[in-house]
Amino acid sequence: MSIVTVQLGQCGNQIGFEVFDVLFSDSYCSQGLCSKKENEAYQASCKERFFSEEENGVLAAQAVLVDMEPKVINQTLSKAAQSGRWKYGQHACFCQKQGSGNNWAYGYSVHGPRHEESIMNLIQKQVEKCDSLSGFFIIMSMAGGTGSGLGAFVTQNLQDQYPNSLKMNQIIWPYGTGEVIVQNYNSILTLSHLYRSSDALLVHENDAIHKICVKRMNIRQISFSNINQVLAHQLGSIFQPTYSAEGSFHYRRNPLGDLMENLVPHPEFKMLGVRNIPQMSENSLAYSTFTWAGLLKHLRQMLISNAKMEEGINWKVRPPLSGLPALDKMSFNKELHFNTSIANLVILRGKDTQSTDLAGFKDPALYTSWLEPDNAFNVWKTQRAFNKYEKSAALVSNSQFLVKPLDVIVGKAWNMFASKAYIHQYTKFGIEEEDFLDSFTLLEQVIASYYNL
């Protein structure tokens, strides 16, 4: 089944390019460490999900590119064409001459309604190319104007026009130090609107990815391109094909549906985070060997201590004892910052995946009391290696990992709102104080629900 990707704004288009580039280069890489037949099945499965074949045999990404300024889209199109390996479709772009000026209200209330028909027509053309639609993958930032405001508007429209298709939004959480003065307003408006219209929010924090570039990739001067490549690696490790069941050699057909089924058991909880191991520069990779036991021990500790990479993990954090009453569990969690999960999915790629021991992820103490570990934990596997790593694991987790960052953003936005700072920039485009209050109410509820797991 096919996934249609919608790339929105500067951030969404730059990341989208890197994602398709990783998917393509991994699929056609000779270092898959598996048989030719298996490699061909993997390529075919990736192609079915993300690409369509043009008449001349070149693969075109199943994507729609939207931005209110032409510069980034033009760069993205030419980069894809220059790669000579894949490209974007001829009529897959929509851009204008004037951006949103980092104003969520302008993206949502002005650009959205004005260009709704053109954008939705482009999306429909992509959908019509699919034999069978799994759903939409929408890539956007939440701090600016076009990606966040227009992104929220387009997601709402997709929900109205394709109510039976799944929608996953990949959102970039802004740097804590701030890129834009009104980023906290833009963020709460984006999140509250997506919470109503999207099925799952896959969140990447710029600060965390930045640290991975410094500590794991050994990059001295970090560019957005470096950050986007790390992001694309993480997304590829989730979306590339895996076997449909233990012992099966058929690839799963509906990756979005399977992700949602495994990770979003309740509409109140739809924030997903990703952790990968190992992550390192190519130079270091040449001198490294890994065992599954070592990788999974680190990955489990990354989960429960809420670490984003294998460096700087707090090994003192332990799960509460299963026998503790709920109240003791809560006070225990707060003392040690134990990260309680609702659901976890581990994706293993590479050799000897069948010999892995995943008992540590099935411990009931890791999970909320209302879901059995059997339902809360899933594993996907393939013997096909990913992106030059002989063995690699990804963990997609629905847990408390965002409680603190979300609380900080809501708090900062509330302080600005209480003093009426910059509100006029939103009200002049039709976003009233009432809309802000609705957003605060919804997100306070989300924070409380995760906090009380």
C-alpha positions as CSV (number, residue, x, y, z in Angstrom):
1,M,0.0,0.0,0.0
2,S,1.2,3.5,-0.8
3,I,1.9,6.4,1.4
4,V,1.5,10.0,0.0
5,T,4.0,12.4,1.6
6,V,3.0,16.1,2.0
7,Q,6.1,18.3,2.5
8,L,5.1,21.7,4.0
9,G,7.2,24.9,4.3
10,Q,11.0,25.2,4.3
11,C,11.6,22.6,7.0
12,G,9.2,20.0,5.6
13,N,10.6,20.3,2.0
14,Q,14.2,20.0,3.1
15,I,13.6,17.0,5.4
16,G,11.3,15.4,2.8
17,F,14.1,15.4,0.2
18,E,16.6,13.8,2.7
19,V,14.0,11.1,3.6
20,F,13.4,10.1,0.0
21,D,17.1,10.1,-0.7
22,V,17.7,7.8,2.3
23,L,14.9,5.5,1.2
24,F,16.2,5.3,-2.3
25,S,19.9,4.9,-1.5
26,D,19.2,2.3,1.2
27,S,16.9,0.2,-1.1
28,Y,19.5,0.2,-3.9
29,C,22.5,-0.2,-1.7
30,S,24.7,-3.3,-2.3
31,Q,25.5,-3.7,1.4
32,G,22.2,-5.1,2.4
33,L,23.9,-8.3,3.8
34,C,21.2,-10.5,2.3
35,S,20.5,-12.6,-0.8
36,K,19.8,-11.0,-4.2
37,K,16.2,-12.4,-4.1
38,E,15.6,-10.9,-0.7
39,N,17.1,-7.6,-1.7
40,E,14.7,-7.4,-4.7
41,A,11.7,-8.1,-2.5
42,Y,12.9,-5.3,-0.2
43,Q,13.3,-2.8,-3.1
44,A,9.9,-3.7,-4.5
45,S,8.2,-3.1,-1.1
46,C,10.0,0.3,-0.6
47,K,9.0,1.3,-4.1
48,E,5.4,0.4,-3.6
49,R,5.2,2.5,-0.5
50,F,7.0,5.7,-1.5
51,F,7.7,5.9,-5.3
52,S,5.9,5.5,-8.6
53,E,7.6,4.6,-11.8
54,E,7.6,7.1,-14.7
55,E,7.3,6.0,-18.3
56,N,11.1,6.3,-18.8
57,G,11.7,4.0,-15.8
58,V,12.8,6.8,-13.4
59,L,11.3,6.6,-9.9
60,A,9.2,9.6,-8.8
61,A,8.5,10.3,-5.1
62,Q,4.9,10.0,-4.2
63,A,4.9,13.5,-2.7
64,V,3.4,16.9,-2.8
65,L,5.6,19.9,-2.1
66,V,4.0,23.1,-0.7
67,D,5.6,26.3,0.3
68,M,4.7,30.0,0.1
69,E,8.1,31.0,-1.2
70,P,9.7,29.4,-4.3
71,K,13.3,29.3,-3.2
72,V,13.4,26.1,-1.1
73,I,11.1,24.1,-3.5
74,N,13.3,25.0,-6.5
75,Q,16.4,23.9,-4.6
76,T,14.7,20.7,-3.5
77,L,13.6,19.8,-7.1
78,S,17.0,20.5,-8.6
79,K,18.8,18.4,-5.9
80,A,16.5,15.5,-6.6
81,A,17.0,15.8,-10.4
82,Q,20.7,16.2,-10.0
83,S,20.9,13.0,-8.0
84,G,20.0,11.2,-11.3
85,R,18.5,8.4,-9.2
86,W,15.0,9.6,-8.4
87,K,13.0,12.8,-8.8
88,Y,9.8,14.6,-7.8
89,G,6.8,14.4,-10.2
90,Q,6.4,17.1,-12.8
91,H,3.1,18.5,-11.3
92,A,3.8,17.9,-7.6
93,C,4.6,21.4,-6.4
94,F,2.7,24.4,-5.2
95,C,4.5,27.6,-4.3
96,Q,3.7,31.3,-4.2
97,K,5.8,34.5,-4.0
98,Q,5.0,35.6,-0.4
99,G,5.7,33.6,2.8
100,S,3.8,33.6,6.1
101,G,6.2,35.8,8.0
102,N,6.4,33.2,10.9
103,N,2.8,34.0,11.7
104,W,0.7,30.8,12.3
105,A,-2.5,32.8,11.8
106,Y,-1.4,34.0,8.3
107,G,-0.6,30.4,7.2
108,Y,-3.8,29.0,8.6
109,S,-6.4,31.7,7.9
110,V,-5.0,33.4,4.8
111,H,-2.9,31.0,2.8
112,G,-4.9,28.0,3.7
113,P,-8.4,29.1,2.4
114,R,-6.9,31.0,-0.5
115,H,-4.9,28.1,-1.9
116,E,-7.0,25.2,-0.6
117,E,-8.4,24.0,-3.9
118,S,-5.0,24.0,-5.7
119,I,-3.2,22.2,-2.9
120,M,-6.0,19.6,-2.4
121,N,-6.1,19.0,-6.2
122,L,-2.4,18.2,-6.3
123,I,-2.8,15.8,-3.4
124,Q,-5.7,14.1,-5.1
125,K,-3.6,13.6,-8.3
126,Q,-1.0,11.8,-6.2
127,V,-3.7,9.7,-4.4
128,E,-5.1,8.7,-7.8
129,K,-1.7,7.3,-8.8
130,C,-1.7,4.8,-5.9
131,D,-3.2,1.3,-6.4
132,S,-4.1,1.3,-2.7
133,L,-3.7,4.2,-0.2
134,S,-2.3,3.5,3.2
135,G,-2.5,7.1,4.3
136,F,-0.6,10.4,4.4
137,F,2.7,11.3,6.0
138,I,2.8,15.1,6.5
139,I,6.2,16.7,7.3
140,M,6.2,20.1,8.9
141,S,7.8,22.3,11.6
142,M,5.6,23.8,14.3
143,A,7.5,27.1,15.0
144,G,7.2,29.0,11.7
145,G,4.2,30.2,9.7
146,T,3.8,28.1,6.6
147,G,4.7,24.7,7.8
148,S,2.8,25.1,11.0
149,G,-0.3,27.2,10.1
150,L,-0.8,25.9,6.6
151,G,0.2,22.4,7.8
152,A,-2.5,22.4,10.4
153,F,-5.0,23.6,7.8
154,V,-4.1,21.0,5.2
155,T,-4.2,18.2,7.8
156,Q,-7.7,19.3,8.8
157,N,-8.7,19.2,5.1
158,L,-7.2,15.7,4.7
159,Q,-9.3,14.6,7.6
160,D,-12.4,16.0,6.0
161,Q,-11.8,14.7,2.5
162,Y,-10.1,11.3,3.4
163,P,-11.7,10.4,6.8
164,N,-10.9,6.7,6.3
165,S,-7.2,7.2,5.5
166,L,-4.6,7.5,8.2
167,K,-2.7,10.7,8.8
168,M,0.7,10.8,10.6
169,N,2.3,14.2,11.1
170,Q,6.1,14.4,11.5
171,I,6.7,17.6,13.4
172,I,9.9,19.4,14.3
173,W,10.0,20.7,17.8
174,P,11.8,24.1,17.9
175,Y,15.1,24.8,19.7
176,G,14.5,25.7,23.3
177,T,16.6,28.8,22.9
178,G,14.2,30.0,20.2
179,E,14.4,30.8,16.5
180,V,11.3,32.9,16.4
181,I,9.9,35.2,19.1
182,V,6.4,33.8,18.6
183,Q,7.4,30.2,18.3
184,N,5.6,29.1,21.5
185,Y,2.3,30.6,20.2
186,N,2.8,28.9,16.8
187,S,3.6,25.6,18.6
188,I,0.6,25.5,20.8
189,L,-1.8,26.4,18.0
190,T,-0.2,23.7,15.7
191,L,-0.3,21.0,18.3
192,S,-3.8,21.6,19.5
193,H,-5.2,21.7,15.9
194,L,-3.2,18.5,14.9
195,Y,-4.5,16.7,18.0
196,R,-8.0,17.1,16.6
197,S,-7.3,16.1,13.0
198,S,-4.2,13.8,12.9
199,D,-4.0,10.1,14.0
200,A,-0.4,10.3,15.3
201,L,2.3,13.0,15.9
202,L,5.8,11.8,15.4
203,V,7.9,14.4,17.2
204,H,11.6,15.2,16.7
205,E,13.2,17.8,18.9
206,N,15.8,20.0,17.2
207,D,17.9,20.1,20.5
208,A,18.1,16.3,20.7
209,I,19.1,15.9,17.0
210,H,21.6,18.7,17.4
211,K,23.3,16.8,20.3
212,I,23.4,13.6,18.2
213,C,25.2,15.5,15.5
214,V,27.8,16.8,18.0
215,K,28.3,13.7,20.2
216,R,27.7,10.8,17.8
217,M,28.4,12.1,14.3
218,N,31.4,14.2,15.4
219,I,30.3,17.1,13.2
220,R,32.1,20.4,14.2
221,Q,30.0,23.0,12.4
222,I,26.4,21.8,12.3
223,S,24.1,22.8,9.4
224,F,20.4,22.1,8.9
225,S,21.4,19.7,6.3
226,N,23.3,17.6,8.9
227,I,20.3,17.7,11.2
228,N,18.0,16.7,8.4
229,Q,20.2,13.7,7.5
230,V,20.0,12.3,11.0
231,L,16.3,12.8,11.0
232,A,15.9,11.1,7.6
233,H,18.0,8.2,8.9
234,Q,15.6,7.8,11.9
235,L,12.5,8.0,9.7
236,G,13.9,5.6,7.1
237,S,14.6,3.1,10.0
238,I,10.9,3.1,10.8
239,F,9.4,3.1,7.3
240,Q,11.6,0.8,5.3
241,P,10.1,-2.7,4.9
242,T,10.0,-5.3,7.7
243,Y,8.6,-8.8,7.8
244,S,4.8,-9.1,8.5
245,A,5.2,-11.7,11.2
246,E,7.7,-13.8,13.1
247,G,9.1,-16.4,10.8
248,S,7.5,-14.9,7.7
249,F,9.5,-13.6,4.8
250,H,6.8,-11.5,3.3
251,Y,7.0,-7.7,3.9
252,R,4.1,-6.0,5.7
253,R,1.8,-4.1,3.3
254,N,0.3,-1.4,5.5
255,P,3.1,0.3,7.5
256,L,1.1,3.3,8.6
257,G,-1.9,1.1,9.7
258,D,0.4,-1.3,11.6
259,L,2.2,1.6,13.3
260,M,-1.0,3.1,14.5
261,E,-2.4,-0.2,15.6
262,N,0.7,-1.0,17.6
263,L,1.3,2.5,19.1
264,V,-1.9,4.5,19.4
265,P,-4.4,2.5,21.5
266,H,-6.3,5.6,22.7
267,P,-7.0,9.0,20.9
268,E,-5.9,10.9,24.1
269,F,-2.3,9.6,23.6
270,K,-0.9,10.2,20.1
271,M,2.6,11.6,20.7
272,L,5.3,9.3,19.3
273,G,9.1,9.6,19.7
274,V,12.0,7.8,18.0
275,R,15.3,6.5,19.3
276,N,18.0,4.8,17.2
277,I,21.0,2.7,18.0
278,P,23.7,2.7,16.9
279,Q,24.2,6.1,15.4
280,M,27.7,7.2,14.4
281,S,29.8,8.7,11.7
282,E,30.9,6.4,8.8
283,N,34.5,6.7,9.9
284,S,33.7,5.3,13.4
285,L,31.4,2.7,12.0
286,A,34.3,1.0,10.1
287,Y,36.0,0.2,13.5
288,S,32.9,-0.8,15.5
289,T,31.2,-4.1,16.2
290,F,27.9,-4.6,18.0
291,T,26.0,-7.4,19.7
292,W,22.2,-7.5,19.9
293,A,22.4,-7.9,23.7
294,G,24.5,-4.7,24.1
295,L,22.4,-2.7,21.7
296,L,19.1,-3.7,23.3
297,K,20.4,-3.1,26.8
298,H,21.3,0.4,25.9
299,L,18.0,1.0,24.0
300,R,15.9,-0.1,26.9
301,Q,17.8,2.2,29.3
302,M,17.4,5.0,26.8
303,L,13.7,4.4,26.9
304,I,13.2,4.3,30.7
305,S,15.6,7.2,31.4
306,N,14.3,9.2,28.5
307,A,17.7,9.6,26.8
308,K,17.7,10.5,23.1
309,M,21.1,8.8,22.3
310,E,23.4,6.2,23.8
311,E,25.8,8.8,25.2
312,G,25.0,10.2,28.7
313,I,22.4,7.6,29.6
314,N,21.4,7.7,33.3
315,W,21.9,4.1,34.4
316,K,20.5,4.8,37.9
317,V,16.9,5.0,36.6
318,R,15.2,1.7,37.2
319,P,11.5,0.6,36.6
320,P,9.4,0.7,39.8
321,L,8.8,-2.7,41.3
322,S,5.7,-4.3,39.8
323,G,4.1,-4.9,43.1
324,L,4.0,-1.2,44.2
325,P,0.6,0.4,44.5
326,A,-0.2,3.1,42.0
327,L,0.4,6.0,44.4
328,D,3.9,4.8,45.3
329,K,4.6,4.2,41.7
330,M,3.8,7.9,40.9
331,S,6.0,9.3,43.6
332,F,8.8,6.8,42.6
333,N,8.5,8.0,39.0
334,K,8.8,11.7,39.9
335,E,11.9,11.1,42.1
336,L,13.9,9.3,39.4
337,H,12.2,10.7,36.3
338,F,11.3,7.2,35.1
339,N,9.7,7.4,31.7
340,T,6.4,5.4,31.7
341,S,5.2,4.0,28.3
342,I,1.8,3.3,26.8
343,A,3.2,1.3,23.9
344,N,6.6,0.5,22.3
345,L,7.6,-0.9,19.0
346,V,11.2,-2.1,18.4
347,I,12.4,-2.5,14.8
348,L,15.4,-4.7,14.3
349,R,17.4,-4.8,11.1
350,G,20.4,-6.9,10.1
351,K,21.9,-10.3,10.8
352,D,20.8,-12.7,13.5
353,T,17.6,-10.8,14.4
354,Q,15.9,-14.1,15.2
355,S,18.3,-14.7,18.1
356,T,17.5,-11.5,20.0
357,D,16.1,-11.5,23.6
358,L,13.5,-8.8,24.1
359,A,12.2,-9.8,27.5
360,G,13.4,-6.5,29.0
361,F,10.9,-4.6,26.9
362,K,8.0,-6.9,28.1
363,D,8.4,-6.0,31.8
364,P,4.9,-4.8,33.0
365,A,6.7,-2.1,35.1
366,L,7.6,-0.2,32.0
367,Y,3.9,0.3,31.0
368,T,0.8,1.9,32.2
369,S,-1.5,-0.4,34.2
370,W,-4.4,-0.3,31.7
371,L,-2.6,-2.1,28.9
372,E,-1.1,-5.6,29.1
373,P,2.6,-5.8,28.0
374,D,1.5,-8.3,25.3
375,N,-0.6,-5.6,23.7
376,A,1.7,-2.7,24.6
377,F,4.9,-4.1,23.1
378,N,5.6,-5.2,19.5
379,V,8.7,-6.1,17.5
380,W,9.3,-5.9,13.7
381,K,12.3,-7.6,12.1
382,T,14.1,-8.0,8.8
383,Q,17.5,-9.7,8.0
384,R,18.1,-6.9,5.5
385,A,20.6,-4.4,7.0
386,F,19.8,-0.7,6.9
387,N,22.0,2.2,5.7
388,K,25.3,0.4,6.1
389,Y,24.7,-0.7,9.7
390,E,25.3,-4.5,10.1
391,K,22.9,-4.5,13.0
392,S,20.6,-1.6,14.0
393,A,17.5,-1.1,16.2
394,A,14.9,1.7,16.2
395,L,12.4,2.2,19.0
396,V,9.2,4.1,18.3
397,S,7.6,4.9,21.7
398,N,4.4,6.4,23.0
399,S,5.5,7.5,26.4
400,Q,5.9,10.5,28.8
401,F,9.0,11.7,26.9
402,L,7.3,15.0,25.9
403,V,5.6,16.0,29.1
404,K,8.4,18.3,30.2
405,P,9.1,20.1,26.8
406,L,5.3,20.5,26.2
407,D,4.8,21.9,29.7
408,V,7.7,24.4,29.1
409,I,6.2,25.6,25.7
410,V,2.7,25.9,27.1
411,G,4.1,27.8,30.1
412,K,6.1,30.3,28.0
413,A,3.1,30.8,25.6
414,W,0.8,31.4,28.6
415,N,3.1,34.0,30.1
416,M,3.2,35.9,26.8
417,F,-0.6,35.5,26.4
418,A,-1.2,36.8,29.9
419,S,0.5,40.0,29.1
420,K,-1.2,40.2,25.6
421,A,2.2,40.2,23.8
422,Y,1.9,39.9,20.0
423,I,-1.7,38.8,20.2
424,H,-2.7,41.6,17.7
425,Q,-0.7,39.9,15.0
426,Y,-3.0,36.9,15.3
427,T,-6.3,38.6,15.8
428,K,-5.9,40.7,12.7
429,F,-6.0,37.4,10.7
430,G,-9.0,36.0,12.5
431,I,-7.4,33.9,15.3
432,E,-9.2,35.2,18.5
433,E,-8.2,35.0,22.1
434,E,-10.8,32.3,22.5
435,D,-8.8,30.1,20.0
436,F,-5.7,30.5,22.2
437,L,-7.7,29.5,25.3
438,D,-9.0,26.4,23.6
439,S,-5.5,25.5,22.7
440,F,-4.2,25.9,26.2
441,T,-7.1,23.9,27.6
442,L,-6.6,21.0,25.2
443,L,-2.8,20.8,25.7
444,E,-3.1,21.1,29.5
445,Q,-5.4,18.0,29.3
446,V,-2.8,16.2,27.2
447,I,0.0,17.0,29.7
448,A,-2.2,15.8,32.6
449,S,-3.1,12.6,30.8
450,Y,0.5,11.7,30.1
451,Y,1.7,12.9,33.5
452,N,-0.7,10.6,35.4
453,L,0.2,7.4,33.5
